[in-house]
Amino acid sequence: MVWIIREIGIDSTGSLHVKSQLTTSDPSTYREKSSRGTIMQPLPPALLFLLLSCAGGVLAAGPADVPVLRVSVPHDAYPGYCITRLHYWGQAFSLLDNESSGLFAVLGDGLLMPTADLTHLADSPPLTLVVKEESQNGTREQMVVVHVVDRNRLVRFTQETYTGSVYENEPVGTVVEGLDRLFATSDPHHPMVYTFVSGNEEDAFSIVQPASNLSTALLIRTNRVLDREQQEIYDLVIRATDVEEANSADASVTIVVDNLNDNAPVPERTVYEFRIPEDLEMYSIVGNVSAYDADGDRPVYHLVSRHPVFAIIPKTGQILLIATPELKTYKLSIRTQDTAKPPRVSAPFSVYIEVFSEELLPEAEMDPSLETNEVLPVRQKRSVRPTKSYEYKETDGSKPGKVMFQLDKKHPQETYKMEGPVKWVEVDSSGDVKVKEPWDYEQLGKEKTIDFWVFVTGPNINGKSIFCFLKKKKGFDPLYRFCQKKTYVFRNFL
């Protein structure tokens, strides 16, 4: 139905008073045409709400531009209580005299307030005020309809803030969960209308209006398929309005778009291989496995079955030696899962750990046909220094020449020399490891490590070597990790 309103007024009962002409495209409703001065029958509350606004809304009626503002005030409001504040742009305000004007006043800044006790007017028909606005551009009038409402029947939500959630990628019409207490209370016989005030980005949600306001929880549904990667949290403001009394209240609603855990972690390799000497110190780190999760969850690691020689740290994926190994190749089966609900588990992947002996044949007895590109160790039994780790921020390695750490000395006369040049670091004879070029994560290899060999010479040291690597991991802060071991030179150690 389309209403064409040229100029109207409103009386204290909510009936429309036609000042010029009012027509409707549907002759069966009300009257098709009314002459000046005719009083139409009262409109239904819902239609009146749409026409006249609610809780401070404004209706511009015809060329005279006389807006109607509907507001409510508690019955026990004290004189000076701020009912509403009219829009102020430099004009002067005054109230035209009528039967209700003596109970109210409007200040120069547009603040409308009571000047007398309103208790006796609770639940009475609404009062009509006419505000005169004077400016350099002329004079205009604004009608204000005031509902005096018993404070116990004012619209109020059960709480100020609410939090709900919905999974991403759910179909249109999915109900947001966790909002079982989202409703407002008022006069049970008055219709209640709920609207979004703010926060409903791209019309992501819609409100299912309850059939009654008898503590019936409000339903919020999705209007489109949501994507957590695009927007994770929606902060909404919802307004509940008692249509008959222009009485409203607001509540904040936070809706979290939950991650739909549809991806299992994927190991960075399908097969891992590590080599360790037979005399590796107990509880040393053998190697590290890693995985990534497309949903951004943190993977945890587990052995498919318990192993007598090796264990794995669930949070880091580091494999530890927990018993004396035999000279053979071990095969471990590992799986990783995420921490989301429901958890997703990867397919098992394999880890091979070769335990080698340090007692090798003399060079003269070696078969020349077995020559490889490996640099074989000298024939001398040596112990492995305990693994140590240091952590740095990536920016710590941005200044060339900066000393990051010093290699541990077993004798004050030990000297150090790198086996070959490395782009990122250099080692001086005293064992200082320095930044050679600023570290850049993107330029590191797949393993994201900076590894190098350092030869140690000194009293009672015959060609000992130290294998070092700096490892940078992505996390809350980009970090480089340093581990130092005394071992033998195997180019394919990792």
Order of alpha helices (4+ residues) and beta strands (2+ residues): beta-beta-beta-beta-alpha-beta-beta-beta-beta-beta-beta-beta-beta-beta-beta-beta-beta-beta-beta-beta-beta-beta-beta-beta-beta-beta-beta-beta-beta-beta-beta-beta-beta-beta-beta-beta-beta-beta
